[in-house]
Amino acid sequence: MSIFKPLCFALLSAAALCLASCGEDEPKATQYNLSAVQPGENFTDPRDNNVYRTVRIGNQLWMAENLRYAPNGYSLDGAYTWDERPVDLTKIVPDNAAVIEVIDHLFHDPKYNGWEVDGTPIAPWVEGFLKQLKRGRMTVAEVRENIKYLNPAFDDTLTVRLLKYAELPEARHKAGLANFEKTEKENGGYVAKNGFLYTFAAAQRVAPEGWRLPTDEDWKQLERTLGLPAREVERNEAWRGEGLATLLSVGGKTGFDARRTGGNLYQREAGNFYENKGKAWYFWTATSTMLQDSIPAAYVRLSDHFTTKVWRGTSRVANNYRPVLYSVRCVKDLK
């Protein structure tokens, strides 16, 4: 009798057993629960009148759009648009109007008592110089030369104030806004559709009153409410929940509408690394941690185009040259 048939039977039986055992090890597709999901009322941020859709998921109310709030200094305070480069602080210099404002503010500072010279206030001269500057009849250099002649101490203090001009809130706002508007024009209006990309430090400060940057636990609560099994919820540095990203992304049945906005991702090199627009979404959580006992990091959630799962893990918040930038969603508890 030929051994071919018994051998074939044995091989086929082994293959069948292997397939059966492999099938038993594969996780079953998650059956998500959408009964606790319903649209919320729109929220208007009183700081800038931006309006956000919201979605109720269990006992949480989530923004259904990425945050678009700009802090005073825009990127100088940690809120960037796509492909935005840092502001060159050395180029933040006061124009005539700003110089006049600084001089006027310093001149009327009560602790200097009018900047008297030998008991005589210099007010009439300084006010006259400023009028001539406003009319274009004197330059800033000429005004400062005359002030220095009248009261060298005043000019010394003015020099310090002007050197610190880039630190003034109004100067930071002006420079940050100009850089933002220039880059938004170049990128086709990224923020209006996708929200700002924030540093981790900024992400912890920008939530409207009554809202917060969600913690890692807030995200886990959302995932549990949707029916992600506990063993999947707790997995770390891993892709979890087949189909979860589909539910949370734009067009998904939850209405959470996470947009694939990309981010300025971590890399060792100095250059910016804006990547994955249209392919992936990245969200900061408020939960910070340390890598290797000394490297600042934070928990994040992300999804990429090659999977329907959601990654739970950590991300460095910066390299030695620049911050990492991700999107922000806000959450609040419902009673």
PABA-801704 format. One record per residue (C-alpha): residue in one letter; x, y, z. Coordinates in pm, whole numbers, plus 50000, padded with zeros to 5 digits. Layout:
! PABA-801704
AXYZ/...
END
This chain:
! PABA-801704
M500005000050000/S501295034149910/I502175057150202/F501065087750000/K497425087250109/P498095082850484/L500765109850466/C498435134150290/F495715126850545/A498115133350830/L499315165950681/L495775178150613/S494695168750966/A497625187751114/A496835218050900/A493205216951009/L494195214951375/C496585244051327/L493905265351163/A491455256851438/S493895265551713/C494915297751538/G491285307251505/E490755301651876/D493655325051960/E492405353451740/P490415379551935/K486785381451846/A485545413051678/T484355437951938/Q480615443651956/Y480365480652033/N477515496052228/L476145528552091/S473115530552319/A474905555352549/V475855578352260/Q473755608252165/P474345642852019/G474895671052267/E474055707852243/N476455731152068/F478905749052295/T480035784852232/D483425793552378/P482925827952539/R486605836552492/D486445838452112/N482875828352016/N484015796451844/V481105771751831/Y481685734551885/R479455704551828/T479395680452122/V478555643952176/R477375627052493/I479045593452557/G477795578552881/N478325603553162/Q480795624052963/L480265653052724/W482975655252460/M483675682152206/A483075667351861/E485565691251703/N489215699151768/L489905729751980/R490475761951782/Y491305785252070/A494335807852016/P496185819252330/N497475854852329/G500795847552157/Y499575820151922/S502645798151853/L504655818152107/D502205804052362/G502085769052213/A499305769451948/Y500475762551592/T498905758851252/W500135733450997/D503775737350893/E504225768451108/R507795777251196/P508725793851528/V508645831651551/D512075847951532/L512155866951861/T515045888651744/K512725903951485/I510125915151738/V511085951651754/P508815980751843/D507566004451576/N507076041551645/A503646036151796/A505016009552031/V507976031452132/I505606059952211/E503476036252419/V506486023252613/I507846058352676/D504446071052783/H503866041553016/L507306045153171/F507066082653196/H503816080653394/D504976052853623/P504256068053969/K507276052254136/Y509576074953933/N507856107054043/G507796123853704/W511506118553636/E512446152353779/V515776168653701/D517046190253987/G513476192154115/T512046202253779/P509736177153605/I510756168853249/A507146162953147/P506776193252919/W509846183452718/V509016146452687/E505416153352587/G506686177652327/F509126152052188/L506356126252157/K504126150651969/Q506946157451723/L507506119951682/K503826114051609/R503876141551347/G506966127251182/R509116157051269/M511476137051490/T512796101651473/V512876076851760/A516646080951776/E516306118851808/V513686115752080/R515886091952276/E518916114352232/N517026143752380/I515606122852664/K519086110052745/Y520366145652762/L517586155453004/N517706124453222/P520186096253147/A518546073753406/F515236075953219/D516926065152895/D518726036453070/T515406023353204/L513786028652864/T516536008052701/V515815978952935/R512075981452865/L512605981852488/L514915951752506/K512125933452686/Y509565944352429/A509345909252283/E508145896752623/L505245921152646/P501795905252591/E500875929852317/A504165923752134/R503775886052160/H500215888352031/K501185909951734/A504125887951632/G502275855251692/L499205866451499/A501285878251202/N503165845051186/F499905825551215/E498095845250944/K501025842050704/T501215804250752/E497435799450738/K497415816950401/E500125793550279/N498465761650404/G494945769650289/G493325776150626/Y494255745650831/V492985757151172/A489445765851064/K488925729450961/N491255710651192/G491895731751500/F495265741851637/L498155718351702/Y499255724152062/T502335717952267/F501695696052570/A502185725852800/A499665746652605/A497205717652586/Q496955718052965/R496015755052970/V493625760652679/A490395743152779/P487415766452832/E486085771153184/G484115740553291/W485965718153045/R489295700053073/L491955682752870/P490925646152907/T493125623453113/D494135588653007/E491395576453243/D488825598753069/W489685581852741/K489495547452899/Q486045556153035/L484935565752684/E486305532952549/R484625512252821/T481315529952760/L481515520852392/G482045484452488/L485795479352452/P486645449052671/A488585456252990/R491615436252875/E491775457952563/V491195490652748/E494185484852974/R496645474852704/N499525499652686/E501795509152396/A499445489552173/W496755491051908/R493405482452067/G489835477051958/E489255465651602/G486845491051451/L487175516351736/A488955542051520/T486225538951259/L483605547451521/L485555577551646/S486725591551311/V484835615051079/G481665597750958/G481725572051239/K478525562751420/T479505579751747/G479595614751597/F482945620551768/D484325629551425/A488075627851486/R489765643451184/R493005629651043/T494845662051104/G498405649151138/G500845665151380/N504375677851434/L505795644751545/Y508775635651759/Q512125630351592/R515675634951715/E516665660051447/A516175697451486/G513835703351192/N510065703651206/F508345670851124/Y504775678951024/E503485645550901/N500415624050827/K497845650850747/G494935631850597/K496305599150735/A496335600151115/W494925617951419/Y496775624451743/F495295636652073/W497085647352389/T495815635052723/A496505653653047/T498315623453192/S502055629753203/T504785604653273/M508545599953248/L510395577453007/Q513645561953128/D513155581453454/S514075614953300/I512385621352964/P509095640852987/A506245623452807/A502455621252805/Y499815595552722/V498165599952384/R495535584752161/L496125581051790/S494765563451485/D496485557851153/H495165550250806/F496455514350799/T494335502251093/T490875506051243/K492295503451595/V493255531251836/W496735533651986/R497145539652357/G500675548452453/T503165575552540/S504765602952337/R507705625152419/V506555661152454/A509625676252284/N513115669852160/N516095692152234/Y515065716651964/R511295719751944/P508015707852095/V505825679651967/L502405692051849/Y499085673051865/S495375681351856/V493185687552160/R489665675952244/C487975687552563/V485625668552793/K483395675353092/D481455653453331/L477675651753320/K475625648653634/
END
